[in-house]
């Protein structure tokens, strides 16, 4: 009976089953258990781990490529040549943030705005040029709309001077409780 069950199986399996586990040898000769021992002999756990790790590395590299290609390497929007989402008077823009900040945030934040008003000040901190439309005197100084200009529009803004009406296009980033802030400003007229 034992010979019939083991004639197609590896002799090493029989030796391990009968010598190492003598008290269970009758139970181990069951075809199912014996098949389990011989089946696992051909595939090692190390090969399985190498396949799993290799697959994870390949999937990770593909994910990194996708993130780099479509998110990190994405071209910057050309604010200068884009059409503005809203045209607004600087005093109305400031007042809308001051009166109802939540509604103004939903309406203007993340949008390209054309702001028209009388330029009251030009700040030049570090290498930046900031066009300022002042409307109110707050606890920490003048409050209004501040637009950080693109570098190629810094000198034309300075040449224009203060006290003149101007329209500047910029990307609205929000309100800091004193000023409405716009970035990437360019002179429209």
C-alpha positions in Angstrom: 0.0 0.0 0.0 2.8 2.4 0.8 4.6 1.5 -2.3 1.6 2.4 -4.5 1.2 5.8 -2.9 4.9 6.7 -3.2 5.9 5.2 -6.6 5.3 8.6 -8.4 6.7 10.8 -5.6 10.1 11.9 -4.6 11.9 9.5 -2.2 13.2 12.4 -0.2 9.6 13.3 0.7 9.0 9.7 1.9 12.2 9.8 4.0 11.3 13.2 5.6 7.7 12.0 6.3 8.7 8.7 7.9 11.9 9.6 9.6 11.4 13.1 10.9 7.7 12.6 11.8 7.5 8.9 12.7 4.4 9.3 14.9 2.5 11.0 12.1 3.8 8.9 9.2 0.5 7.0 8.7 -1.3 10.4 8.5 1.3 11.9 6.2 0.9 9.2 3.6 -2.5 10.6 2.8 -2.3 11.7 -0.8 -3.4 15.3 -0.1 -0.7 15.8 2.6 2.0 14.0 0.6 1.1 16.1 -2.5 1.4 19.3 -0.4 4.9 18.4 0.6 6.0 17.5 -2.9 4.3 20.5 -4.5 6.2 23.0 -2.3 9.5 21.4 -3.1 9.6 22.8 -6.6 8.9 26.5 -5.8 10.9 28.1 -3.1 9.6 31.0 -1.0 12.6 33.1 -2.1 11.5 33.0 -5.7 8.0 34.1 -4.7 9.4 37.1 -2.8 11.7 38.1 -5.6 8.7 38.1 -8.0 6.6 40.2 -5.5 9.4 42.7 -4.9 10.2 42.9 -8.6 6.5 43.5 -9.5 6.3 46.2 -6.8 9.5 47.9 -8.1 8.1 48.0 -11.6 4.7 49.4 -10.5 6.5 52.0 -8.4 8.7 53.1 -11.3 5.7 53.4 -13.6 3.9 55.5 -10.9 6.9 57.8 -10.5 7.1 58.3 -14.3 3.4 59.2 -14.4 3.6 61.6 -11.5 6.7 63.3 -13.1 5.2 63.4 -16.6 1.7 64.7 -15.8 2.1 66.6 -12.5 5.6 67.7 -11.8 6.7 68.5 -15.3 3.5 70.3 -16.1 4.0 73.6 -18.0 3.2 76.8 -16.1 0.1 78.7 -17.3 0.9 81.8 -19.4 -1.1 84.3 -17.3 0.1 87.2 -19.5 -1.7 85.9 -22.6 -4.7 84.2 -21.0 -8.1 85.8 -21.1 -9.2 87.2 -17.7 -12.1 85.4 -15.8 -13.4 88.7 -14.4 -12.9 92.4 -15.0 -13.3 94.4 -11.8 -12.7 97.8 -10.3 -10.0 97.6 -7.6 -12.1 99.3 -4.9 -15.0 96.9 -5.6 -12.7 93.9 -5.3 -11.3 95.1 -2.0 -14.8 95.9 -0.6 -16.2 92.5 -1.6 -13.4 90.7 0.4 -13.8 93.1 3.3 -17.7 92.8 3.5 -18.2 89.1 2.7 -14.9 87.2 2.6 -16.5 83.7 2.1 -18.4 84.8 -1.0 -15.4 86.7 -2.4 -13.1 83.7 -1.9 -15.5 81.4 -3.8 -15.9 83.9 -6.6 -12.3 85.3 -7.1 -9.7 83.0 -5.5 -7.8 81.0 -8.2 -9.1 83.2 -11.0 -7.4 85.5 -13.4 -8.7 89.1 -12.8 -8.3 92.4 -14.7 -8.2 95.0 -12.0 -8.7 98.7 -12.9 -8.0 101.5 -10.5 -5.8 104.5 -9.7 -2.3 103.4 -8.7 -1.4 104.8 -5.3 1.9 103.2 -4.6 4.7 101.1 -6.1 6.6 98.9 -3.7 9.9 97.3 -4.6 10.8 94.7 -1.9 13.9 92.7 -2.9 13.6 91.9 -6.7 9.9 92.2 -6.8 7.7 95.1 -8.0 4.3 95.4 -6.4 1.5 97.7 -7.7 -0.6 98.9 -4.8 -4.2 100.3 -4.8 -4.8 101.7 -1.3 -8.4 102.2 0.0 -8.4 102.1 3.8 -6.1 102.8 6.7 -6.0 99.8 9.0 -4.2 99.0 12.2 -1.1 97.9 10.4 -1.0 100.5 7.7 -2.8 101.1 4.4 -5.1 98.4 3.1 -6.2 97.6 -0.5 -5.2 95.5 -3.4 -1.6 94.4 -4.0 -0.4 92.9 -7.3 3.0 91.4 -7.6 4.2 92.1 -11.2 5.9 89.8 -13.6 9.6 90.8 -14.0 9.2 92.1 -17.6 6.4 94.5 -16.4 8.4 96.0 -13.4 10.1 98.8 -15.3 7.0 99.8 -17.4 5.0 100.1 -14.1 7.7 102.2 -12.5 7.9 104.4 -15.7 4.1 104.9 -15.6 4.2 106.3 -12.1 1.6 106.7 -9.4 -1.7 108.6 -9.6 -2.7 107.3 -13.0 -5.5 104.9 -13.8 -4.3 101.5 -14.9 -5.6 98.1 -15.7 -3.5 95.2 -14.5 -4.2 91.5 -15.0 -3.2 89.1 -12.2 -3.9 85.7 -10.6 -5.9 86.2 -7.4 -4.5 84.2 -4.4 -6.7 85.6 -1.7 -7.1 88.0 1.1 -4.9 88.3 4.2 -7.3 90.4 6.3 -5.6 93.6 5.2 -4.9 93.3 1.4 -6.3 91.4 -1.6 -3.3 89.6 -3.1 -2.7 89.0 -6.8 0.4 87.4 -8.4 1.8 87.3 -11.9 0.6 90.8 -12.8 0.9 92.2 -16.3 -0.2 95.7 -17.6 -3.2 95.6 -19.9 -3.3 99.3 -20.6 
